[in-house]
Each structure stands twice: as structure tokens, then as C-alpha cells.
Amino acid sequence: MNTTTYGEPCPLCHAPLLLDLLQVRSAQSDYPIAERVTGRRCPGCQAAQPEQWTEAMRDHYGDI
């Protein structure tokens, strides 16, 4: 199941990042048994500063 939640502060503007999560659930449990971050977003920084955003994400998380 895919979901979105808030995460760590954005390295550029310090607003909470939106985390895209993939949750794995079991039929025997009401709670996710595993979560994987599939993406990080900061709508303001991605639109206003795309190059800086890409560089900051690469430096902090090694992705994008």
C-alpha cells in the first residue's frame, strides 16, 4: 500500500518533507510489517529551486 507522511526537515527551507512510503502488510496483522521510503518531496523547493533541490537530496540521501 502506498501512503504519504511527514518526515525530516527539508535541507533547503526546513519545512517537513513529504515522504512517499510503500507499506507491506500481513493478513495476520493490522499494522504494517515493513515500510520503505520511495520518495521525498518539498513542493516549494522542488518548484522554485530544482537544481539545488536535486543536489541537496543527493548529498543528504544519495537518491534522485
C-alpha positions in Angstrom: 0.0 0.0 0.0 1.3 3.5 -0.9 0.9 6.3 1.6 2.4 9.8 2.3 3.6 11.1 5.6 5.7 13.9 7.0 9.4 13.4 7.6 12.6 15.2 8.5 13.0 18.9 7.7 13.9 20.0 4.1 17.6 20.7 3.9 16.8 24.0 2.0 13.8 25.5 3.7 13.4 23.4 6.9 9.7 22.7 6.2 8.8 19.0 6.9 9.5 16.8 3.8 6.6 14.7 2.4 7.7 11.1 2.4 6.2 8.6 -0.1 6.1 5.2 1.7 5.4 1.7 0.4 3.9 -0.3 3.3 3.9 -4.1 3.3 1.0 -5.5 5.3 0.2 -9.0 6.5 -3.2 -10.6 6.7 -2.5 -11.6 10.2 -1.7 -8.1 11.5 -3.4 -4.7 11.5 -0.1 -2.9 11.3 2.5 -2.6 8.5 5.3 -5.2 8.9 7.7 -3.1 6.7 7.9 0.4 5.3 10.2 1.7 2.5 10.7 5.3 1.6 10.1 5.5 -2.1 10.4 9.3 -2.5 10.9 12.6 -0.7 9.2 15.8 -1.7 9.2 19.5 -0.8 6.7 21.1 -3.2 8.0 24.6 -2.7 11.7 23.9 -3.1 11.3 21.4 -6.0 9.4 24.0 -8.0 11.4 27.1 -7.1 14.9 25.6 -6.9 15.1 22.4 -8.8 18.8 22.2 -9.3 19.6 23.0 -5.6 16.9 20.5 -4.6 18.4 17.7 -6.6 21.9 18.4 -5.3 20.7 18.6 -1.6 18.8 15.3 -1.9 21.8 13.6 -3.5 24.1 15.0 -0.7 21.7 14.0 2.2 20.1 10.8 1.0 22.1 9.6 -2.1 19.0 9.5 -4.2 17.3 11.3 -7.1 
